[in-house]
Amino acid sequence: MHTGSCLCGAVSFTVEGDLPGPDGCHCTQCRKQSGHYFVSTDVPRSALAVRGAENVRWFQSSEKVRRGFCAVCGSSLFWDPIGRDWTGIAMGAFDTPTKTCLAVHVHTAEKGDYYDIADEVPQFSTVPPRPH
């Protein structure tokens, strides 16, 4: 089991099972929403339990995705594709250790000009098809 929370603790969560390797999304929306690129792991909805869900506010950033954040402290927590059976959870919100490491960089064609991607993790200019 993995646990995590927002900065102020008004929202906390648990995830049953192992965490899949997270992706780092460099798209403009993720960068604007998180302040840098957004790293999240995709978990089945059935594995996620949220305490303080009344403090989660949702912003629908496109027709297909909504983003969840703490209404009290503003922490970015969730990337939620509408109509799918999984939710992306911000890696920075997890208590450590997570026993995982970055698996892929996506939307690198939109990355900020103020940083380089200098690791050996696979990079995709858009996003590869998801098995979910």
N, CA, C and O atoms as a GROMACS GRO file, in nm:
protein
  528
    1MET      N    1   0.084  -0.119   0.000
    1MET     CA    2   0.000   0.000   0.000
    1MET      C    3   0.088   0.124   0.000
    1MET      O    4   0.194   0.128   0.064
    2HIS      N    5   0.043   0.225  -0.072
    2HIS     CA    6   0.113   0.352  -0.078
    2HIS      C    7   0.020   0.461  -0.026
    2HIS      O    8  -0.101   0.456  -0.047
    3THR      N    9   0.078   0.558   0.042
    3THR     CA   10  -0.001   0.667   0.098
    3THR      C   11   0.053   0.800   0.048
    3THR      O   12   0.167   0.810   0.002
    4GLY      N   13  -0.032   0.902   0.057
    4GLY     CA   14   0.011   1.035   0.017
    4GLY      C   15  -0.092   1.138   0.060
    4GLY      O   16  -0.198   1.104   0.113
    5SER      N   17  -0.059   1.264   0.035
    5SER     CA   18  -0.150   1.372   0.074
    5SER      C   19  -0.110   1.500   0.003
    5SER      O   20  -0.006   1.509  -0.062
    6CYS      N   21  -0.197   1.600   0.019
    6CYS     CA   22  -0.164   1.734  -0.027
    6CYS      C   23  -0.072   1.799   0.076
    6CYS      O   24  -0.041   1.737   0.178
    7LEU      N   25  -0.030   1.919   0.052
    7LEU     CA   26   0.062   1.990   0.141
    7LEU      C   27   0.002   2.011   0.281
    7LEU      O   28   0.072   1.994   0.381
    8CYS      N   29  -0.125   2.049   0.288
    8CYS     CA   30  -0.185   2.081   0.418
    8CYS      C   31  -0.248   1.961   0.488
    8CYS      O   32  -0.280   1.969   0.606
    9GLY      N   33  -0.266   1.849   0.416
    9GLY     CA   34  -0.323   1.730   0.476
    9GLY      C   35  -0.476   1.722   0.469
    9GLY      O   36  -0.534   1.626   0.519
   10ALA      N   37  -0.540   1.820   0.408
   10ALA     CA   38  -0.687   1.817   0.397
   10ALA      C   39  -0.734   1.704   0.306
   10ALA      O   40  -0.847   1.657   0.318
   11VAL      N   41  -0.647   1.661   0.213
   11VAL     CA   42  -0.676   1.549   0.124
   11VAL      C   43  -0.563   1.448   0.140
   11VAL      O   44  -0.445   1.482   0.130
   12SER      N   45  -0.601   1.324   0.165
   12SER     CA   46  -0.500   1.218   0.169
   12SER      C   47  -0.555   1.100   0.090
   12SER      O   48  -0.674   1.092   0.060
   13PHE      N   49  -0.467   1.008   0.058
   13PHE     CA   50  -0.510   0.894  -0.024
   13PHE      C   51  -0.424   0.772   0.004
   13PHE      O   52  -0.313   0.782   0.057
   14THR      N   53  -0.479   0.657  -0.032
   14THR     CA   54  -0.404   0.532  -0.030
   14THR      C   55  -0.422   0.466  -0.166
   14THR      O   56  -0.526   0.480  -0.231
   15VAL      N   57  -0.320   0.393  -0.207
   15VAL     CA   58  -0.326   0.315  -0.330
   15VAL      C   59  -0.285   0.173  -0.294
   15VAL      O   60  -0.178   0.150  -0.238
   16GLU      N   61  -0.372   0.079  -0.326
   16GLU     CA   62  -0.342  -0.064  -0.305
   16GLU      C   63  -0.259  -0.115  -0.421
   16GLU      O   64  -0.288  -0.086  -0.537
   17GLY      N   65  -0.155  -0.192  -0.390
   17GLY     CA   66  -0.073  -0.254  -0.493
   17GLY      C   67   0.047  -0.170  -0.532
   17GLY      O   68   0.071  -0.063  -0.478
   18ASP      N   69   0.121  -0.222  -0.628
   18ASP     CA   70   0.240  -0.156  -0.677
   18ASP      C   71   0.204  -0.036  -0.765
   18ASP      O   72   0.097  -0.032  -0.826
   19LEU      N   73   0.293   0.060  -0.769
   19LEU     CA   74   0.274   0.177  -0.855
   19LEU      C   75   0.342   0.153  -0.989
   19LEU      O   76   0.460   0.116  -0.992
   20PRO      N   77   0.271   0.172  -1.099
   20PRO     CA   78   0.336   0.163  -1.230
   20PRO      C   79   0.440   0.273  -1.245
   20PRO      O   80   0.430   0.377  -1.180
   21GLY      N   81   0.537   0.251  -1.330
   21GLY     CA   82   0.638   0.354  -1.357
   21GLY      C   83   0.570   0.482  -1.405
   21GLY      O   84   0.491   0.478  -1.499
   22PRO      N   85   0.600   0.593  -1.342
   22PRO     CA   86   0.533   0.719  -1.377
   22PRO      C   87   0.583   0.779  -1.508
   22PRO      O   88   0.692   0.748  -1.556
   23ASP      N   89   0.498   0.866  -1.563
   23ASP     CA   90   0.538   0.941  -1.681
   23ASP      C   91   0.554   1.088  -1.645
   23ASP      O   92   0.484   1.141  -1.558
   24GLY      N   93   0.647   1.152  -1.714
   24GLY     CA   94   0.667   1.295  -1.700
   24GLY      C   95   0.606   1.362  -1.821
   24GLY      O   96   0.654   1.344  -1.933
   25CYS      N   97   0.500   1.441  -1.801
   25CYS     CA   98   0.433   1.506  -1.912
   25CYS      C   99   0.480   1.650  -1.923
   25CYS      O  100   0.472   1.727  -1.828
   26HIS      N  101   0.531   1.686  -2.041
   26HIS     CA  102   0.588   1.818  -2.066
   26HIS      C  103   0.494   1.908  -2.145
   26HIS      O  104   0.536   2.013  -2.194
   27CYS      N  105   0.366   1.869  -2.159
   27CYS     CA  106   0.273   1.950  -2.237
   27CYS      C  107   0.250   2.085  -2.168
   27CYS      O  108   0.272   2.100  -2.048
   28THR      N  109   0.205   2.181  -2.246
   28THR     CA  110   0.184   2.316  -2.194
   28THR      C  111   0.085   2.317  -2.078
   28THR      O  112   0.108   2.386  -1.979
   29GLN      N  113  -0.025   2.242  -2.089
   29GLN     CA  114  -0.124   2.241  -1.981
   29GLN      C  115  -0.063   2.188  -1.851
   29GLN      O  116  -0.083   2.247  -1.745
   30CYS      N  117   0.010   2.078  -1.858
   30CYS     CA  118   0.071   2.022  -1.737
   30CYS      C  119   0.173   2.117  -1.676
   30CYS      O  120   0.180   2.131  -1.554
   31ARG      N  121   0.252   2.182  -1.761
   31ARG     CA  122   0.351   2.276  -1.709
   31ARG      C  123   0.284   2.394  -1.642
   31ARG      O  124   0.327   2.438  -1.535
   32LYS      N  125   0.179   2.446  -1.702
   32LYS     CA  126   0.110   2.561  -1.641
   32LYS      C  127   0.039   2.521  -1.512
   32LYS      O  128   0.036   2.598  -1.416
   33GLN      N  129  -0.017   2.401  -1.509
   33GLN     CA  130  -0.090   2.356  -1.391
   33GLN      C  131   0.003   2.323  -1.275
   33GLN      O  132  -0.031   2.348  -1.159
   34SER      N  133   0.120   2.267  -1.304
   34SER     CA  134   0.207   2.221  -1.196
   34SER      C  135   0.325   2.313  -1.167
   34SER      O  136   0.385   2.305  -1.060
   35GLY      N  137   0.358   2.402  -1.261
   35GLY     CA  138   0.473   2.488  -1.244
   35GLY      C  139   0.600   2.433  -1.305
   35GLY      O  140   0.702   2.503  -1.309
   36HIS      N  141   0.598   2.312  -1.354
   36HIS     CA  142   0.708   2.247  -1.424
   36HIS      C  143   0.646   2.132  -1.501
   36HIS      O  144   0.526   2.139  -1.531
   37TYR      N  145   0.719   2.029  -1.535
   37TYR     CA  146   0.649   1.917  -1.597
   37TYR      C  147   0.585   1.833  -1.488
   37TYR      O  148   0.633   1.829  -1.374
   38PHE      N  149   0.475   1.766  -1.523
   38PHE     CA  150   0.392   1.694  -1.426
   38PHE      C  151   0.425   1.546  -1.432
   38PHE      O  152   0.415   1.484  -1.537
   39VAL      N  153   0.465   1.489  -1.320
   39VAL     CA  154   0.499   1.347  -1.312
   39VAL      C  155   0.390   1.276  -1.232
   39VAL      O  156   0.361   1.312  -1.118
   40SER      N  157   0.331   1.175  -1.296
   40SER     CA  158   0.222   1.102  -1.230
   40SER      C  159   0.227   0.955  -1.266
   40SER      O  160   0.286   0.915  -1.366
   41THR      N  161   0.164   0.874  -1.180
   41THR     CA  162   0.150   0.732  -1.205
   41THR      C  163   0.003   0.701  -1.224
   41THR      O  164  -0.082   0.757  -1.154
   42ASP      N  165  -0.028   0.613  -1.316
   42ASP     CA  166  -0.167   0.579  -1.348
   42ASP      C  167  -0.207   0.454  -1.271
   42ASP      O  168  -0.148   0.348  -1.287
   43VAL      N  169  -0.310   0.468  -1.187
   43VAL     CA  170  -0.355   0.356  -1.105
   43VAL      C  171  -0.503   0.328  -1.134
   43VAL      O  172  -0.578   0.419  -1.167
   44PRO      N  173  -0.544   0.203  -1.121
   44PRO     CA  174  -0.686   0.172  -1.138
   44PRO      C  175  -0.769   0.248  -1.034
   44PRO      O  176  -0.729   0.260  -0.918
   45ARG      N  177  -0.883   0.299  -1.076
   45ARG     CA  178  -0.970   0.371  -0.982
   45ARG      C  179  -1.004   0.285  -0.861
   45ARG      O  180  -1.016   0.335  -0.749
   46SER      N  181  -1.019   0.155  -0.884
   46SER     CA  182  -1.056   0.064  -0.775
   46SER      C  183  -0.945   0.050  -0.671
   46SER      O  184  -0.972   0.006  -0.559
   47ALA      N  185  -0.822   0.088  -0.704
   47ALA     CA  186  -0.709   0.078  -0.611
   47ALA      C  187  -0.690   0.206  -0.530
   47ALA      O  188  -0.610   0.208  -0.436
   48LEU      N  189  -0.761   0.313  -0.565
   48LEU     CA  190  -0.743   0.444  -0.503
   48LEU      C  191  -0.855   0.474  -0.404
   48LEU      O  192  -0.973   0.464  -0.437
   49ALA      N  193  -0.817   0.511  -0.282
   49ALA     CA  194  -0.914   0.557  -0.181
   49ALA      C  195  -0.871   0.697  -0.136
   49ALA      O  196  -0.756   0.719  -0.099
   50VAL      N  197  -0.964   0.792  -0.141
   50VAL     CA  198  -0.935   0.931  -0.108
   50VAL      C  199  -1.008   0.971   0.020
   50VAL      O  200  -1.130   0.953   0.029
   51ARG      N  201  -0.935   1.024   0.117
   51ARG     CA  202  -0.994   1.080   0.238
   51ARG      C  203  -0.990   1.233   0.224
   51ARG      O  204  -0.889   1.289   0.183
   52GLY      N  205  -1.100   1.298   0.257
   52GLY     CA  206  -1.108   1.443   0.239
   52GLY      C  207  -1.147   1.479   0.097
   52GLY      O  208  -1.114   1.588   0.050
   53ALA      N  209  -1.217   1.389   0.028
   53ALA     CA  210  -1.256   1.412  -0.111
   53ALA      C  211  -1.339   1.540  -0.126
   53ALA      O  212  -1.342   1.600  -0.234
   54GLU      N  213  -1.406   1.582  -0.019
   54GLU     CA  214  -1.484   1.707  -0.026
   54GLU      C  215  -1.395   1.829  -0.044
   54GLU      O  216  -1.442   1.937  -0.079
   55ASN      N  217  -1.265   1.812  -0.020
   55ASN     CA  218  -1.168   1.921  -0.038
   55ASN      C  219  -1.099   1.918  -0.174
   55ASN      O  220  -1.015   2.003  -0.202
   56VAL      N  221  -1.135   1.821  -0.256
   56VAL     CA  222  -1.078   1.815  -0.391
   56VAL      C  223  -1.167   1.898  -0.484
   56VAL      O  224  -1.288   1.879  -0.488
   57ARG      N  225  -1.105   1.988  -0.557
   57ARG     CA  226  -1.175   2.066  -0.659
   57ARG      C  227  -1.126   2.018  -0.794
   57ARG      O  228  -1.009   1.984  -0.812
   58TRP      N  229  -1.217   2.016  -0.887
   58TRP     CA  230  -1.186   1.965  -1.020
   58TRP      C  231  -1.194   2.077  -1.122
   58TRP      O  232  -1.286   2.158  -1.122
   59PHE      N  233  -1.095   2.079  -1.210
   59PHE     CA  234  -1.092   2.173  -1.322
   59PHE      C  235  -1.090   2.089  -1.449
   59PHE      O  236  -0.998   2.010  -1.470
   60GLN      N  237  -1.190   2.105  -1.534
   60GLN     CA  238  -1.193   2.032  -1.659
   60GLN      C  239  -1.108   2.108  -1.761
   60GLN      O  240  -1.150   2.210  -1.815
   61SER      N  241  -0.988   2.055  -1.785
   61SER     CA  242  -0.891   2.124  -1.870
   61SER      C  243  -0.909   2.094  -2.018
   61SER      O  244  -0.850   2.161  -2.103
   62SER      N  245  -0.988   1.993  -2.050
   62SER     CA  246  -1.021   1.962  -2.189
   62SER      C  247  -1.149   1.878  -2.188
   62SER      O  248  -1.203   1.847  -2.082
   63GLU      N  249  -1.195   1.841  -2.306
   63GLU     CA  250  -1.315   1.757  -2.313
   63GLU      C  251  -1.290   1.619  -2.253
   63GLU      O  252  -1.385   1.552  -2.211
   64LYS      N  253  -1.165   1.577  -2.249
   64LYS     CA  254  -1.132   1.440  -2.208
   64LYS      C  255  -1.069   1.429  -2.070
   64LYS      O  256  -1.057   1.318  -2.018
   65VAL      N  257  -1.029   1.540  -2.010
   65VAL     CA  258  -0.951   1.533  -1.886
   65VAL      C  259  -0.996   1.639  -1.786
   65VAL      O  260  -1.030   1.752  -1.822
   66ARG      N  261  -0.996   1.598  -1.658
   66ARG     CA  262  -1.013   1.695  -1.550
   66ARG      C  263  -0.894   1.679  -1.456
   66ARG      O  264  -0.834   1.571  -1.448
   67ARG      N  265  -0.860   1.786  -1.386
   67ARG     CA  266  -0.745   1.788  -1.296
   67ARG      C  267  -0.794   1.820  -1.156
   67ARG      O  268  -0.872   1.913  -1.136
   68GLY      N  269  -0.749   1.741  -1.059
   68GLY     CA  270  -0.793   1.758  -0.921
   68GLY      C  271  -0.684   1.821  -0.836
   68GLY      O  272  -0.567   1.785  -0.846
   69PHE      N  273  -0.726   1.917  -0.751
   69PHE     CA  274  -0.632   1.983  -0.662
   69PHE      C  275  -0.700   2.009  -0.528
   69PHE      O  276  -0.822   2.010  -0.519
   70CYS      N  277  -0.619   2.030  -0.425
   70CYS     CA  278  -0.673   2.060  -0.292
   70CYS      C  279  -0.727   2.202  -0.291
   70CYS      O  280  -0.656   2.296  -0.329
   71ALA      N  281  -0.852   2.218  -0.247
   71ALA     CA  282  -0.915   2.350  -0.240
   71ALA      C  283  -0.857   2.435  -0.128
   71ALA      O  284  -0.873   2.557  -0.128
   72VAL      N  285  -0.790   2.372  -0.031
   72VAL     CA  286  -0.735   2.445   0.083
   72VAL      C  287  -0.596   2.500   0.051
   72VAL      O  288  -0.571   2.620   0.065
   73CYS      N  289  -0.504   2.412   0.007
   73CYS     CA  290  -0.365   2.455  -0.015
   73CYS      C  291  -0.326   2.465  -0.161
   73CYS      O  292  -0.220   2.518  -0.192
   74GLY      N  293  -0.409   2.415  -0.253
   74GLY     CA  294  -0.382   2.426  -0.396
   74GLY      C  295  -0.293   2.318  -0.454
   74GLY      O  296  -0.259   2.324  -0.572
   75SER      N  297  -0.253   2.218  -0.375
   75SER     CA  298  -0.166   2.113  -0.427
   75SER      C  299  -0.229   2.039  -0.544
   75SER      O  300  -0.346   2.000  -0.539
   76SER      N  301  -0.150   2.019  -0.649
   76SER     CA  302  -0.193   1.937  -0.764
   76SER      C  303  -0.188   1.791  -0.722
   76SER      O  304  -0.086   1.744  -0.671
   77LEU      N  305  -0.298   1.720  -0.743
   77LEU     CA  306  -0.304   1.581  -0.696
   77LEU      C  307  -0.337   1.479  -0.805
   77LEU      O  308  -0.271   1.376  -0.815
   78PHE      N  309  -0.438   1.509  -0.887
   78PHE     CA  310  -0.491   1.407  -0.978
   78PHE      C  311  -0.502   1.458  -1.122
   78PHE      O  312  -0.530   1.575  -1.146
   79TRP      N  313  -0.480   1.366  -1.214
   79TRP     CA  314  -0.505   1.387  -1.356
   79TRP      C  315  -0.601   1.277  -1.395
   79TRP      O  316  -0.565   1.159  -1.398
   80ASP      N  317  -0.725   1.315  -1.425
   80ASP     CA  318  -0.834   1.218  -1.434
   80ASP      C  319  -0.896   1.217  -1.574
   80ASP      O  320  -0.971   1.308  -1.609
   81PRO      N  321  -0.866   1.114  -1.655
   81PRO     CA  322  -0.926   1.104  -1.787
   81PRO      C  323  -1.071   1.059  -1.776
   81PRO      O  324  -1.101   0.954  -1.720
   82ILE      N  325  -1.160   1.139  -1.830
   82ILE     CA  326  -1.304   1.112  -1.821
   82ILE      C  327  -1.338   0.987  -1.900
   82ILE      O  328  -1.299   0.971  -2.015
   83GLY      N  329  -1.413   0.897  -1.836
   83GLY     CA  330  -1.458   0.775  -1.901
   83GLY      C  331  -1.356   0.663  -1.902
   83GLY      O  332  -1.380   0.560  -1.966
   84ARG      N  333  -1.245   0.678  -1.834
   84ARG     CA  334  -1.144   0.572  -1.826
   84ARG      C  335  -1.152   0.509  -1.687
   84ARG      O  336  -1.215   0.565  -1.597
   85ASP      N  337  -1.090   0.396  -1.670
   85ASP     CA  338  -1.096   0.326  -1.541
   85ASP      C  339  -0.970   0.345  -1.457
   85ASP      O  340  -0.941   0.263  -1.369
   86TRP      N  341  -0.895   0.451  -1.482
   86TRP     CA  342  -0.774   0.481  -1.407
   86TRP      C  343  -0.763   0.631  -1.382
   86TRP      O  344  -0.829   0.711  -1.447
   87THR      N  345  -0.678   0.666  -1.286
   87THR     CA  346  -0.651   0.805  -1.252
   87THR      C  347  -0.501   0.823  -1.237
   87THR      O  348  -0.433   0.737  -1.180
   88GLY      N  349  -0.448   0.934  -1.287
   88GLY     CA  350  -0.308   0.968  -1.267
   88GLY      C  351  -0.294   1.041  -1.134
   88GLY      O  352  -0.368   1.135  -1.106
   89ILE      N  353  -0.198   0.999  -1.053
   89ILE     CA  354  -0.174   1.062  -0.923
   89ILE      C  355  -0.036   1.126  -0.925
   89ILE      O  356   0.062   1.063  -0.965
   90ALA      N  357  -0.029   1.252  -0.882
   90ALA     CA  358   0.098   1.325  -0.880
   90ALA      C  359   0.199   1.254  -0.791
   90ALA      O  360   0.172   1.226  -0.675
   91MET      N  361   0.315   1.225  -0.846
   91MET     CA  362   0.419   1.156  -0.770
   91MET      C  363   0.466   1.236  -0.650
   91MET      O  364   0.502   1.179  -0.547
   92GLY      N  365   0.467   1.368  -0.662
   92GLY     CA  366   0.511   1.453  -0.552
   92GLY      C  367   0.420   1.447  -0.431
   92GLY      O  368   0.461   1.488  -0.322
   93ALA      N  369   0.298   1.397  -0.447
   93ALA     CA  370   0.203   1.388  -0.335
   93ALA      C  371   0.221   1.260  -0.253
   93ALA      O  372   0.167   1.248  -0.143
   94PHE      N  373   0.296   1.163  -0.307
   94PHE     CA  374   0.315   1.036  -0.235
   94PHE      C  375   0.414   1.053  -0.121
   94PHE      O  376   0.511   1.129  -0.131
   95ASP      N  377   0.389   0.979  -0.013
   95ASP     CA  378   0.490   0.964   0.091
   95ASP      C  379   0.596   0.870   0.034
   95ASP      O  380   0.564   0.778  -0.041
   96THR      N  381   0.719   0.892   0.070
   96THR     CA  382   0.826   0.807   0.016
   96THR      C  383   0.859   0.696   0.113
   96THR      O  384   0.830   0.709   0.232
   97PRO      N  385   0.917   0.587   0.069
   97PRO     CA  386   0.959   0.560  -0.068
   97PRO      C  387   0.843   0.506  -0.153
   97PRO      O  388   0.754   0.438  -0.102
   98THR      N  389   0.846   0.536  -0.282
   98THR     CA  390   0.744   0.485  -0.373
   98THR      C  391   0.788   0.357  -0.443
   98THR      O  392   0.706   0.286  -0.501
   99LYS      N  393   0.917   0.327  -0.437
   99LYS     CA  394   0.974   0.208  -0.502
   99LYS      C  395   0.945   0.204  -0.651
   99LYS      O  396   0.914   0.099  -0.707
  100THR      N  397   0.954   0.320  -0.714
  100THR     CA  398   0.936   0.329  -0.859
  100THR      C  399   1.031   0.437  -0.912
  100THR      O  400   1.093   0.508  -0.834
  101CYS      N  401   1.041   0.448  -1.042
  101CYS     CA  402   1.118   0.556  -1.102
  101CYS      C  403   1.057   0.590  -1.237
  101CYS      O  404   0.983   0.511  -1.295
  102LEU      N  405   1.088   0.707  -1.285
  102LEU     CA  406   1.032   0.759  -1.408
  102LEU      C  407   1.048   0.659  -1.522
  102LEU      O  408   1.157   0.606  -1.544
  103ALA      N  409   0.938   0.633  -1.594
  103ALA     CA  410   0.940   0.534  -1.703
  103ALA      C  411   0.944   0.597  -1.841
  103ALA      O  412   1.000   0.539  -1.933
  104VAL      N  413   0.886   0.718  -1.856
  104VAL     CA  414   0.877   0.778  -1.988
  104VAL      C  415   0.852   0.928  -1.977
  104VAL      O  416   0.788   0.975  -1.883
  105HIS      N  417   0.904   1.004  -2.074
  105HIS     CA  418   0.872   1.146  -2.090
  105HIS      C  419   0.776   1.156  -2.208
  105HIS      O  420   0.802   1.097  -2.313
  106VAL      N  421   0.666   1.228  -2.193
  106VAL     CA  422   0.570   1.245  -2.302
  106VAL      C  423   0.550   1.393  -2.334
  106VAL      O  424   0.579   1.480  -2.252
  107HIS      N  425   0.500   1.419  -2.452
  107HIS     CA  426   0.477   1.555  -2.504
  107HIS      C  427   0.603   1.641  -2.496
  107HIS      O  428   0.597   1.759  -2.462
  108THR      N  429   0.717   1.579  -2.528
  108THR     CA  430   0.843   1.652  -2.520
  108THR      C  431   0.852   1.763  -2.625
  108THR      O  432   0.933   1.854  -2.610
  109ALA      N  433   0.771   1.757  -2.730
  109ALA     CA  434   0.770   1.863  -2.830
  109ALA      C  435   0.721   1.995  -2.770
  109ALA      O  436   0.746   2.101  -2.827
  110GLU      N  437   0.651   1.989  -2.657
  110GLU     CA  438   0.599   2.109  -2.592
  110GLU      C  439   0.679   2.150  -2.468
  110GLU      O  440   0.640   2.243  -2.397
  111LYS      N  441   0.790   2.084  -2.441
  111LYS     CA  442   0.866   2.112  -2.319
  111LYS      C  443   0.911   2.258  -2.311
  111LYS      O  444   0.925   2.326  -2.413
  112GLY      N  445   0.934   2.304  -2.192
  112GLY     CA  446   0.980   2.441  -2.172
  112GLY      C  447   1.121   2.460  -2.225
  112GLY      O  448   1.200   2.365  -2.232
  113ASP      N  449   1.153   2.581  -2.263
  113ASP     CA  450   1.286   2.609  -2.316
  113ASP      C  451   1.389   2.632  -2.207
  113ASP      O  452   1.507   2.651  -2.237
  114TYR      N  453   1.347   2.631  -2.082
  114TYR     CA  454   1.436   2.662  -1.970
  114TYR      C  455   1.502   2.539  -1.909
  114TYR      O  456   1.574   2.551  -1.810
  115TYR      N  457   1.477   2.420  -1.965
  115TYR     CA  458   1.540   2.299  -1.911
  115TYR      C  459   1.567   2.200  -2.023
  115TYR      O  460   1.509   2.208  -2.131
  116ASP      N  461   1.658   2.108  -1.994
  116ASP     CA  462   1.689   1.998  -2.085
  116ASP      C  463   1.645   1.868  -2.020
  116ASP      O  464   1.645   1.856  -1.898
  117ILE      N  465   1.610   1.772  -2.102
  117ILE     CA  466   1.582   1.637  -2.054
  117ILE      C  467   1.712   1.560  -2.073
  117ILE      O  468   1.747   1.524  -2.185
  118ALA      N  469   1.782   1.534  -1.964
  118ALA     CA  470   1.917   1.480  -1.975
  118ALA      C  471   1.930   1.338  -1.921
  118ALA      O  472   2.042   1.288  -1.907
  119ASP      N  473   1.818   1.271  -1.891
  119ASP     CA  474   1.828   1.134  -1.842
  119ASP      C  475   1.815   1.036  -1.959
  119ASP      O  476   1.798   1.078  -2.074
  120GLU      N  477   1.822   0.910  -1.930
  120GLU     CA  478   1.815   0.806  -2.034
  120GLU      C  479   1.674   0.749  -2.050
  120GLU      O  480   1.658   0.647  -2.116
  121VAL      N  481   1.574   0.812  -1.991
  121VAL     CA  482   1.436   0.765  -1.997
  121VAL      C  483   1.382   0.789  -2.138
  121VAL      O  484   1.408   0.894  -2.196
  122PRO      N  485   1.305   0.693  -2.194
  122PRO     CA  486   1.249   0.712  -2.329
  122PRO      C  487   1.166   0.840  -2.339
  122PRO      O  488   1.098   0.880  -2.244
  123GLN      N  489   1.174   0.904  -2.456
  123GLN     CA  490   1.102   1.030  -2.480
  123GLN      C  491   1.012   1.015  -2.602
  123GLN      O  492   1.048   0.951  -2.701
  124PHE      N  493   0.894   1.076  -2.593
  124PHE     CA  494   0.797   1.077  -2.702
  124PHE      C  495   0.750   1.219  -2.725
  124PHE      O  496   0.714   1.288  -2.629
  125SER      N  497   0.747   1.263  -2.850
  125SER     CA  498   0.706   1.400  -2.879
  125SER      C  499   0.557   1.422  -2.850
  125SER      O  500   0.516   1.534  -2.821
  126THR      N  501   0.478   1.316  -2.858
  126THR     CA  502   0.337   1.322  -2.819
  126THR      C  503   0.319   1.222  -2.704
  126THR      O  504   0.393   1.229  -2.606
  127VAL      N  505   0.226   1.132  -2.715
  127VAL     CA  506   0.208   1.033  -2.610
  127VAL      C  507   0.187   0.896  -2.678
  127VAL      O  508   0.108   0.885  -2.771
  128PRO      N  509   0.258   0.793  -2.631
  128PRO     CA  510   0.239   0.661  -2.691
  128PRO      C  511   0.102   0.605  -2.650
  128PRO      O  512   0.046   0.647  -2.548
  129PRO      N  513   0.047   0.513  -2.726
  129PRO     CA  514  -0.081   0.454  -2.689
  129PRO      C  515  -0.073   0.390  -2.550
  129PRO      O  516   0.027   0.327  -2.514
  130ARG      N  517  -0.181   0.407  -2.472
  130ARG     CA  518  -0.185   0.350  -2.336
  130ARG      C  519  -0.258   0.216  -2.340
  130ARG      O  520  -0.358   0.201  -2.410
  131PRO      N  521  -0.209   0.121  -2.264
  131PRO     CA  522  -0.274  -0.010  -2.261
  131PRO      C  523  -0.401  -0.011  -2.176
  131PRO      O  524  -0.471  -0.112  -2.172
  132HIS      N  525  -0.433   0.102  -2.108
  132HIS     CA  526  -0.546   0.103  -2.014
  132HIS      C  527  -0.678   0.107  -2.086
  132HIS      O  528  -0.784   0.109  -2.023
   0.00000   0.00000   0.00000
